[in-house]
Structure formats: structure tokens, C-alpha cells
Amino acid sequence: MKGHAEGAGDVSDIRSILEGSPDLDTAAELLNLAGNSTRLKLLYLLENAKEMCVCDLAEMLGVSVSAVSQHLAKLRAYQLVAPRRDAQTIYYRLTDHQFNDKLRQNFFN
């Protein structure tokens, strides 16, 4: 017995469906990104405060400004947060990204 799921169809058909579903890879990357507790806390803080500077985020989380900046860079790479500069201070806010909406609906209420 080769482990075929009942009613699953041909393995090659299923494989082609998976290969044609790049959204699954993106979802896995986003879930991995938010799976880090510091990044999830950053997203939560930004949801509740609407906008915070890096130094305040670092103080709230009890980590270095450098660590927060690195986490924010990863979140920014996926357009989950957006920066705003005011002189020497950079503030971050959540974007309208669909993933942030899912977090709001399921975790941040």
C-alpha cells in the first residue's frame, strides 16, 4: 500500500495543484514571520498604539533598539509595517496588508 488518500485522486494531479499554489508558500512565510514572539508582540503593540517609534517599541519589549530594528526590517520586507520619519525619529505603523487584517480578526481583538 502506497499511502494514497481515499478520494484524493492521482498524486501527480495533487502535486500539480500544490505547485500551482504560490499563495501557500507566501502564507507559510508570513506565518513563520509572525511565529516569532517578538515580531508578533511588535505587531500587537502597533495595532494598539497605531504608531510607535523604534525606541519606544524597544523599551516596551525590553530588547535593544537594534533588535527591534532588525525585526521591523523583516516585517517591512513583507509590507506588514510602514515607516514614517520625523526628523531623526522613525515611527512605524501597521499597513492595510491582508495578513494584518487576519491577525486583527483572529488574535488582536
Backbone as CSV, one residue per row, in Angstrom:
resi,resn,N_x,N_y,N_z,CA_x,CA_y,CA_z,C_x,C_y,C_z
1,MET,0.848,-1.181,0.000,0.000,0.000,0.000,0.886,1.234,0.000
2,LYS,0.612,2.204,-0.854,1.479,3.360,-1.020,0.954,4.605,-0.312
3,GLY,-0.035,4.504,0.525,-0.483,5.646,1.294,-1.360,6.612,0.530
4,HIS,-2.079,6.163,-0.458,-2.984,7.038,-1.208,-4.177,7.391,-0.342
5,ALA,-4.493,8.667,-0.306,-5.671,9.110,0.425,-6.904,8.748,-0.381
6,GLU,-7.906,8.261,0.315,-9.131,7.858,-0.362,-9.803,9.077,-0.974
7,GLY,-10.136,9.000,-2.244,-10.809,10.106,-2.926,-9.886,11.263,-3.267
8,ALA,-8.599,11.091,-3.086,-7.662,12.189,-3.303,-7.265,12.357,-4.760
9,GLY,-7.562,11.384,-5.602,-7.162,11.493,-6.994,-5.734,11.069,-7.180
10,ASP,-5.253,11.310,-8.352,-3.902,10.916,-8.715,-2.890,11.830,-8.026
11,VAL,-1.795,11.252,-7.547,-0.759,12.001,-6.851,-0.194,13.115,-7.729
12,SER,-0.022,12.845,-9.009,0.527,13.874,-9.903,-0.441,15.051,-10.028
13,ASP,-1.749,14.777,-9.984,-2.731,15.875,-10.019,-2.605,16.745,-8.770
14,ILE,-2.455,16.089,-7.640,-2.323,16.828,-6.378,-1.030,17.632,-6.374
15,ARG,0.053,17.019,-6.845,1.339,17.713,-6.894,1.239,18.953,-7.782
16,SER,0.563,18.845,-8.914,0.441,20.000,-9.809,-0.398,21.099,-9.169
17,ILE,-1.390,20.720,-8.371,-2.178,21.720,-7.655,-1.296,22.458,-6.651
18,LEU,-0.474,21.716,-5.905,0.433,22.336,-4.941,1.434,23.258,-5.622
19,GLU,1.993,22.807,-6.732,2.975,23.617,-7.458,2.340,24.872,-8.030
20,GLY,1.063,24.833,-8.317,0.361,25.992,-8.854,-0.257,26.867,-7.789
21,SER,0.143,26.660,-6.528,-0.416,27.426,-5.412,0.672,28.208,-4.684
22,PRO,1.209,29.258,-5.306,2.250,30.035,-4.633,1.743,30.733,-3.380
23,ASP,0.426,30.902,-3.274,-0.134,31.519,-2.076,0.186,30.706,-0.829
24,LEU,0.314,29.400,-0.971,0.665,28.559,0.169,2.070,28.880,0.664
25,ASP,2.997,29.102,-0.257,4.358,29.463,0.140,4.375,30.820,0.828
26,THR,3.640,31.762,0.291,3.567,33.095,0.898,2.937,33.010,2.275
27,ALA,1.866,32.239,2.409,1.212,32.072,3.708,2.176,31.470,4.720
28,ALA,2.952,30.480,4.295,3.921,29.852,5.196,4.981,30.854,5.637
29,GLU,5.442,31.690,4.726,6.440,32.707,5.066,5.874,33.714,6.066
30,LEU,4.637,34.156,5.840,4.012,35.118,6.747,3.757,34.510,8.126
31,LEU,3.308,33.263,8.140,3.086,32.600,9.423,4.397,32.398,10.170
32,ASN,5.453,32.074,9.446,6.770,31.947,10.054,7.230,33.291,10.615
33,LEU,6.986,34.348,9.872,7.358,35.692,10.297,6.644,36.064,11.586
34,ALA,5.331,35.845,11.643,4.545,36.185,12.828,4.705,35.149,13.928
35,GLY,5.299,33.997,13.605,5.515,32.960,14.599,6.594,33.295,15.604
36,ASN,7.390,34.309,15.326,8.394,34.779,16.267,7.682,35.651,17.302
37,SER,7.839,35.346,18.573,7.080,36.058,19.609,7.391,37.548,19.654
38,THR,8.635,37.945,19.416,8.966,39.373,19.425,8.265,40.092,18.282
39,ARG,8.278,39.502,17.095,7.606,40.147,15.960,6.094,40.187,16.158
40,LEU,5.531,39.139,16.727,4.094,39.140,16.987,3.742,40.208,18.018
41,LYS,4.586,40.368,19.028,4.372,41.432,20.024,4.494,42.804,19.376
42,LEU,5.437,42.974,18.454,5.561,44.247,17.733,4.279,44.556,16.971
43,LEU,3.766,43.578,16.263,2.522,43.767,15.514,1.373,44.113,16.457
44,TYR,1.320,43.443,17.595,0.273,43.702,18.581,0.381,45.127,19.134
45,LEU,1.591,45.533,19.499,1.790,46.898,20.011,1.384,47.940,18.982
46,LEU,1.777,47.722,17.733,1.429,48.686,16.688,-0.067,48.695,16.413
47,GLU,-0.719,47.583,16.546,-2.176,47.542,16.385,-2.849,48.389,17.460
48,ASN,-2.353,48.308,18.675,-2.984,49.008,19.786,-2.566,50.466,19.912
49,ALA,-1.316,50.762,19.609,-0.829,52.141,19.726,-0.989,52.914,18.424
50,LYS,-1.263,52.226,17.338,-1.408,52.781,15.989,-0.075,53.200,15.389
51,GLU,0.805,53.821,16.160,2.110,54.228,15.648,3.053,54.388,16.832
52,MET,4.267,53.861,16.681,5.274,53.982,17.745,6.657,54.126,17.125
53,CYS,7.531,54.808,17.868,8.915,54.916,17.412,9.687,53.678,17.853
54,VAL,10.797,53.436,17.186,11.619,52.257,17.450,12.072,52.231,18.903
55,CYS,12.470,53.372,19.442,12.974,53.392,20.823,11.879,53.031,21.827
56,ASP,10.646,53.473,21.601,9.547,53.113,22.498,9.188,51.631,22.369
57,LEU,9.224,51.118,21.172,8.975,49.691,20.969,10.021,48.860,21.706
58,ALA,11.279,49.266,21.605,12.363,48.550,22.281,12.156,48.580,23.792
59,GLU,11.780,49.739,24.317,11.549,49.855,25.763,10.379,48.973,26.207
60,MET,9.306,48.989,25.444,8.131,48.191,25.794,8.444,46.689,25.796
61,LEU,9.275,46.272,24.853,9.601,44.848,24.722,10.794,44.423,25.582
62,GLY,11.539,45.395,26.094,12.708,45.064,26.898,13.849,44.492,26.089
63,VAL,13.974,44.935,24.840,15.067,44.492,23.975,15.774,45.724,23.413
64,SER,16.875,45.508,22.736,17.655,46.633,22.199,16.970,47.265,20.983
65,VAL,17.303,48.509,20.744,16.805,49.210,19.560,17.256,48.480,18.297
66,SER,18.478,47.970,18.325,18.999,47.226,17.177,18.162,45.983,16.895
67,ALA,17.792,45.253,17.929,16.973,44.046,17.749,15.603,44.405,17.167
68,VAL,14.991,45.457,17.694,13.686,45.892,17.177,13.816,46.304,15.719
69,SER,14.874,47.029,15.393,15.078,47.474,14.008,15.199,46.289,13.057
70,GLN,15.893,45.247,13.486,16.035,44.059,12.645,14.690,43.365,12.435
71,HIS,13.902,43.261,13.487,12.580,42.648,13.364,11.677,43.498,12.470
72,LEU,11.719,44.799,12.652,10.897,45.688,11.826,11.304,45.615,10.357
73,ALA,12.586,45.447,10.090,13.049,45.323,8.704,12.435,44.086,8.045
74,LYS,12.341,42.995,8.794,11.715,41.783,8.249,10.229,42.004,7.994
75,LEU,9.565,42.669,8.930,8.143,42.959,8.748,7.921,43.929,7.594
76,ARG,8.811,44.884,7.451,8.713,45.866,6.362,8.933,45.200,5.006
77,ALA,9.794,44.197,4.954,10.063,43.490,3.691,8.801,42.827,3.149
78,TYR,7.875,42.489,4.011,6.602,41.885,3.593,5.456,42.901,3.601
79,GLN,5.807,44.161,3.706,4.836,45.259,3.727,3.807,45.136,4.844
80,LEU,4.203,44.571,5.985,3.303,44.474,7.132,3.340,45.727,7.983
81,VAL,4.456,46.452,7.944,4.590,47.724,8.655,5.136,48.766,7.690
82,ALA,4.877,50.024,8.031,5.375,51.126,7.205,6.014,52.176,8.110
83,PRO,7.134,52.730,7.674,7.810,53.754,8.479,7.341,55.165,8.121
84,ARG,7.537,56.057,9.095,7.340,57.486,8.877,8.441,58.198,9.644
85,ARG,9.184,59.046,8.940,10.294,59.758,9.577,9.833,61.137,10.027
86,ASP,10.226,61.478,11.254,10.005,62.817,11.792,11.338,63.269,12.363
87,ALA,12.050,64.066,11.589,13.418,64.479,11.927,14.302,63.235,12.062
88,GLN,14.838,62.979,13.264,15.717,61.827,13.466,14.969,60.574,13.925
89,THR,13.685,60.706,14.193,12.909,59.602,14.751,12.092,58.916,13.662
90,ILE,12.119,57.590,13.678,11.317,56.816,12.734,10.186,56.137,13.500
91,TYR,8.980,56.367,13.030,7.783,55.776,13.619,7.287,54.673,12.690
92,TYR,6.699,53.650,13.276,6.143,52.557,12.483,4.661,52.390,12.790
93,ARG,3.947,51.939,11.780,2.527,51.629,11.909,2.251,50.372,11.100
94,LEU,1.129,49.721,11.414,0.707,48.579,10.605,0.143,49.073,9.287
95,THR,0.300,48.292,8.269,-0.276,48.611,6.965,-1.647,47.939,6.846
96,ASP,-2.274,48.137,5.710,-3.561,47.513,5.436,-3.399,46.137,4.784
97,HIS,-2.248,45.536,4.955,-1.971,44.220,4.381,-3.030,43.219,4.856
98,GLN,-3.434,42.338,3.971,-4.457,41.330,4.276,-4.061,40.473,5.478
99,PHE,-2.780,40.184,5.633,-2.326,39.372,6.763,-2.582,40.094,8.079
100,ASN,-2.351,41.416,8.115,-2.641,42.193,9.325,-4.128,42.146,9.647
101,ASP,-4.958,42.181,8.613,-6.401,42.071,8.833,-6.754,40.739,9.479
102,LYS,-6.110,39.675,9.021,-6.355,38.345,9.606,-5.918,38.304,11.069
103,LEU,-4.780,38.931,11.373,-4.329,38.988,12.764,-5.334,39.758,13.618
104,ARG,-5.836,40.864,13.085,-6.831,41.659,13.825,-8.077,40.832,14.113
105,GLN,-8.543,40.126,13.118,-9.776,39.353,13.261,-9.627,38.175,14.224
106,ASN,-8.447,37.560,14.228,-8.294,36.319,14.955,-7.518,36.405,16.277
107,PHE,-6.666,37.424,16.417,-5.795,37.455,17.594,-5.801,38.768,18.361
108,PHE,-6.066,39.864,17.696,-5.878,41.168,18.335,-7.157,41.789,18.867
109,ASN,-8.222,41.028,18.969,-9.487,41.586,19.481,-9.540,41.550,20.978
